[in-house]
Amino acid sequence: MKTNYFDLTGQVAIVTGCSTGLGVQLAKALANQGANIVALARRKELIDQVAKEIAEEYGVKTLAIPCDITDTSKVEAAVDQVCKEFGRIDILINNAGTGAVAPAEEITDEQFEGEFNIDLFGSFKMARAVAKKAMLPAKYGRIINISSMYGLVGNKIAPASPYHAAKGGVVNLTRALAAEWGEKGINVNAICPGYFETPLTKETLDSEYFQEYAKTMIPLSRYGKEGELDTAAIFLSSQCSSYVNGLILPVDGGYTAL
């Protein structure tokens, strides 16, 4: 008898920042394993299209909810809507984020606060609402916070101190929630992606300057390609990761190994 260890059929997954880039890739990865997908982001026209594409391609149920994760009332309402529609939430991928790039001495208070409100506080607001309304009552859940390798180390190619600080906060928030909720059936882990190709980053990553940088700083000498983050998310979303809790997983071609 064969076992599909990573079967997510019938489970419900919320993916934030699910309008473009890695959020869409991760949502499709989970849908490919049978999960029903809630695409959550601010731009309604984009998530509507994402939800439509996923439903048509993978045959799963989808729901698009426009939501600003910095707004507590909207987060609560979005989670209530998912619970009403599906009656459960099994997986939360906190992917929504932003990135202020500028020398530290020129970063404004507004840029720093904005970074924390989205990347760190927004992730906490989503985790809090989903845990309270769905996962704690069910005594089961998988929360995956998308941090960054920049949450573990510094960098010399693009000054981004607020991003480093916020993503570092996500790393330790993951550990704190894992310690608090683990015995209550909720596993909380983080993925720290390195440089990945998206429609917004491809031109930069393909530049001669970055290619030379990659040969020095990334042991695999290249950036991550579409699909190379999927299996980490699938594993951490599945019941097979039942004894994995508080993990901080770099998927960065070895960048943080140096």
C-alpha positions as CSV (number, residue, x, y, z in Angstrom):
1,M,0.0,0.0,0.0
2,K,1.4,3.3,-1.1
3,T,1.2,6.3,1.2
4,N,1.0,9.9,0.0
5,Y,2.9,11.5,2.9
6,F,2.2,15.0,1.8
7,D,-1.5,14.7,0.9
8,L,-3.4,17.9,2.0
9,T,-6.7,17.0,0.4
10,G,-9.6,18.7,2.2
11,Q,-7.4,21.0,4.3
12,V,-7.8,24.7,4.2
13,A,-4.8,27.0,3.8
14,I,-4.7,30.8,4.1
15,V,-1.8,32.4,2.2
16,T,-1.1,36.0,2.8
17,G,0.5,38.2,0.2
18,C,-1.1,35.9,-2.3
19,S,-1.4,38.4,-5.2
20,T,2.0,37.9,-6.9
21,G,5.4,36.2,-6.6
22,L,6.2,33.7,-3.9
23,G,2.7,33.9,-2.4
24,V,1.1,32.6,-5.5
25,Q,3.8,30.0,-6.0
26,L,3.2,28.7,-2.4
27,A,-0.5,28.7,-2.8
28,K,-0.3,26.6,-6.0
29,A,2.1,24.2,-4.3
30,L,-0.4,23.5,-1.6
31,A,-3.3,23.3,-4.1
32,N,-1.3,20.7,-6.0
33,Q,-1.4,18.6,-2.9
34,G,-5.2,19.0,-2.6
35,A,-5.5,21.9,-0.2
36,N,-8.3,24.4,-0.6
37,I,-6.8,27.9,-0.9
38,V,-7.7,31.3,0.6
39,A,-5.8,34.0,-1.3
40,L,-5.4,37.0,1.0
41,A,-3.9,40.3,0.0
42,R,-4.8,44.0,-0.5
43,R,-5.4,44.1,-4.2
44,K,-8.8,42.5,-4.9
45,E,-8.4,42.2,-8.7
46,L,-5.2,40.3,-8.4
47,I,-6.3,37.8,-5.8
48,D,-9.6,37.2,-7.6
49,Q,-7.6,36.2,-10.6
50,V,-5.2,34.0,-8.6
51,A,-8.1,32.2,-6.9
52,K,-9.8,31.7,-10.3
53,E,-6.6,30.2,-11.8
54,I,-5.9,27.9,-8.9
55,A,-9.5,26.6,-8.9
56,E,-9.4,25.9,-12.6
57,E,-5.9,24.4,-12.6
58,Y,-6.1,22.2,-9.5
59,G,-9.8,21.6,-9.0
60,V,-9.8,22.8,-5.4
61,K,-12.0,25.3,-3.6
62,T,-10.7,28.8,-3.4
63,L,-11.7,32.0,-1.8
64,A,-10.2,35.5,-2.4
65,I,-10.3,37.9,0.5
66,P,-9.0,41.5,0.2
67,C,-7.3,42.3,3.5
68,D,-4.8,44.7,5.0
69,I,-3.0,42.6,7.6
70,T,-2.0,45.7,9.5
71,D,-5.6,46.4,10.3
72,T,-6.7,44.2,13.2
73,S,-10.5,44.5,12.5
74,K,-10.0,43.4,8.9
75,V,-7.8,40.5,9.9
76,E,-10.5,39.3,12.4
77,A,-13.2,39.7,9.7
78,A,-11.2,37.8,7.1
79,V,-10.6,34.9,9.5
80,D,-14.3,34.9,10.5
81,Q,-15.2,34.7,6.8
82,V,-12.9,31.7,6.2
83,C,-14.4,29.9,9.2
84,K,-17.9,30.6,8.0
85,E,-17.1,29.4,4.4
86,F,-15.0,26.3,5.2
87,G,-15.5,25.6,8.9
88,R,-11.8,25.1,9.5
89,I,-8.3,26.5,9.0
90,D,-5.5,24.0,8.9
91,I,-2.6,25.9,7.5
92,L,-1.5,29.6,7.6
93,I,1.4,30.8,5.5
94,N,2.3,34.3,6.6
95,N,4.0,35.5,3.4
96,A,2.9,39.1,3.2
97,G,5.8,41.5,3.4
98,T,7.6,44.6,2.1
99,G,11.1,45.9,1.9
100,A,12.6,49.3,2.5
101,V,16.0,49.6,0.9
102,A,18.1,52.7,1.8
103,P,21.2,53.4,3.9
104,A,20.3,53.1,7.6
105,E,21.2,56.8,8.3
106,E,18.5,57.8,5.7
107,I,15.7,55.4,6.8
108,T,12.7,57.4,8.1
109,D,10.6,56.5,11.2
110,E,7.7,55.8,8.8
111,Q,9.7,53.3,6.8
112,F,10.9,51.5,9.9
113,E,7.4,51.4,11.4
114,G,5.9,50.3,8.2
115,E,8.2,47.4,7.8
116,F,7.4,46.2,11.3
117,N,3.7,46.7,11.0
118,I,3.5,44.5,7.9
119,D,6.3,41.9,8.2
120,L,6.2,41.3,12.0
121,F,3.1,42.7,13.6
122,G,0.9,41.7,10.6
123,S,2.2,38.2,10.8
124,F,1.4,38.1,14.5
125,K,-2.1,39.5,14.0
126,M,-2.8,36.7,11.4
127,A,-1.4,34.0,13.6
128,R,-3.3,35.3,16.7
129,A,-6.7,35.4,14.9
130,V,-6.3,32.0,13.1
131,A,-5.1,30.3,16.3
132,K,-7.8,31.7,18.5
133,K,-10.7,31.2,16.1
134,A,-9.8,27.9,14.4
135,M,-6.6,26.1,15.4
136,L,-6.8,26.1,19.2
137,P,-10.4,24.9,19.2
138,A,-9.5,22.2,16.7
139,K,-6.2,21.4,18.6
140,Y,-4.5,21.2,15.2
141,G,-2.7,23.6,12.9
142,R,0.3,24.4,10.9
143,I,1.6,28.0,10.8
144,I,4.5,28.8,8.5
145,N,6.1,32.3,8.8
146,I,8.0,33.4,5.7
147,S,11.0,35.2,7.2
148,S,14.2,35.7,5.1
149,M,17.8,34.7,5.2
150,Y,18.2,38.5,6.0
151,G,16.4,37.7,9.3
152,L,19.5,35.6,10.2
153,V,22.4,37.6,8.8
154,G,23.3,41.0,7.4
155,N,24.2,41.9,3.8
156,K,26.4,44.2,1.8
157,I,24.6,44.3,-1.5
158,A,21.4,46.3,-0.5
159,P,21.1,48.2,2.8
160,A,17.8,47.3,4.3
161,S,18.1,47.5,8.1
162,P,14.3,47.7,8.8
163,Y,13.8,44.5,6.7
164,H,16.6,42.7,8.6
165,A,15.1,43.8,11.9
166,A,11.5,42.8,11.1
167,K,12.5,39.5,9.6
168,G,14.7,38.8,12.6
169,G,11.7,39.5,14.7
170,V,9.7,37.0,12.7
171,V,12.3,34.3,13.4
172,N,12.0,34.7,17.2
173,L,8.3,35.2,17.0
174,T,8.2,31.8,15.4
175,R,10.1,30.3,18.3
176,A,7.9,32.0,20.9
177,L,4.7,30.8,19.3
178,A,6.1,27.3,18.7
179,A,6.9,27.1,22.4
180,E,3.5,28.4,23.5
181,W,1.2,26.6,21.1
182,G,3.1,23.3,20.5
183,E,1.4,21.3,23.2
184,K,-1.9,22.6,22.0
185,G,-1.6,21.0,18.6
186,I,-0.2,23.9,16.6
187,N,3.2,23.6,15.0
188,V,4.8,26.9,14.1
189,N,7.9,27.0,11.8
190,A,9.6,29.6,9.6
191,I,11.1,29.4,6.2
192,C,14.0,31.9,5.4
193,P,14.2,32.2,1.6
194,G,17.3,33.5,-0.1
195,Y,17.3,35.3,-3.4
196,F,14.4,33.9,-5.5
197,E,13.2,34.7,-8.9
198,T,9.9,36.5,-9.2
199,P,8.5,38.8,-11.9
200,L,9.8,41.8,-9.8
201,T,13.3,40.4,-9.1
202,K,14.2,38.6,-12.2
203,E,15.8,41.6,-14.0
204,T,18.0,42.4,-11.0
205,L,18.9,38.8,-10.4
206,D,19.9,38.3,-14.0
207,S,22.2,41.4,-14.0
208,E,25.9,40.9,-14.4
209,Y,26.5,42.6,-11.1
210,F,24.3,40.1,-9.2
211,Q,25.6,37.1,-11.1
212,E,29.2,38.0,-9.9
213,Y,27.9,38.6,-6.4
214,A,26.2,35.2,-6.4
215,K,29.4,33.4,-7.3
216,T,31.1,34.8,-4.2
217,M,28.2,34.8,-1.7
218,I,26.0,31.8,-2.6
219,P,27.6,28.3,-2.5
220,L,25.3,27.1,-5.3
221,S,26.4,30.2,-7.3
222,R,22.9,31.1,-8.4
223,Y,19.5,32.4,-7.2
224,G,16.5,30.2,-6.4
225,K,14.2,29.3,-9.2
226,E,10.4,29.0,-9.3
227,G,9.3,25.8,-7.5
228,E,12.4,25.4,-5.3
229,L,10.6,26.8,-2.2
230,D,7.5,24.7,-2.7
231,T,8.7,21.4,-1.1
232,A,9.7,23.1,2.1
233,A,6.2,24.7,2.5
234,I,4.5,21.4,1.5
235,F,6.5,19.5,4.2
236,L,5.8,22.0,6.9
237,S,2.1,22.1,6.0
238,S,1.7,18.4,6.1
239,Q,0.9,16.0,8.9
240,C,4.3,14.4,8.3
241,S,5.9,17.4,10.1
242,S,4.1,16.5,13.3
243,Y,7.4,16.5,15.3
244,V,8.8,19.6,13.6
245,N,8.2,22.7,15.7
246,G,10.1,26.0,16.0
247,L,12.2,25.2,13.0
248,I,14.0,28.0,11.2
249,L,14.7,26.7,7.7
250,P,16.9,28.6,5.3
251,V,16.2,27.8,1.7
252,D,19.0,30.0,0.3
253,G,21.5,27.9,-1.7
254,G,23.9,27.9,1.2
255,Y,24.1,31.7,1.7
256,T,23.8,31.5,5.5
257,A,26.4,28.7,5.6
258,L,29.2,31.1,4.9
